[in-house]
Amino acid sequence: MSAREAPSNTRTTYLVCYDIANDKRLKKVFKTCKNYGNHLQYSVFECDLTSREKTRLESELNNLIKNNEDQVLFISLGPAEGRGDRVISALGLPYFHFDKPCFVA
């Protein structure tokens, strides 16, 4: 295992952001992401994933999107545990924190 890889049971927090050109695919991508994390905004989810879960989510999304029309970004925010309190500030409508993260078994 390289220094950049986390152990398979360690969770990393990702922002999963997407831009999908077709409404039918958009709904499928939304439903898929909803199974893995918390919906923050229209096309943004916060997901605490193990490396196996991330690979599975990437595979599921890759099967839904059209690579020449759509985009999905995975932005790593680092380890889900032990990094201190997360501070999220908002302009406009307030940010609402969900108490329970969504984990895929």
C-alpha positions, 0 to 999 in steps of 0.5 A: 500500500502506498503512502497515499492509499488509506487502509480499506476500512478507513473512511475518507470524506469526498464531495461528489459533484456532478454536471449531467446533460440529460434529465433522465441520467441526472435523476439516476445519478442523484439516486445513486449518490443518495445511496452513498452520502448526504445531499448538500446542494443540487448536484453536490453530495458529501460522502464518507467512503472506504476505498472499496465503496468509492470504487463501487460508486465510481463504477455505478456512476460510470455506467450511468453517465455519458463520458463525452457529455457529463462530468462527475468530480470526487473532491477528497476532504481527507479522513472522515475521523480525527481531523477535528470539527468540520466548519461549513459556512454559507452565504444566502440560505443556511447550511443544514447539518445531517446528524447521521451520515449514510454508509453503504454496507 
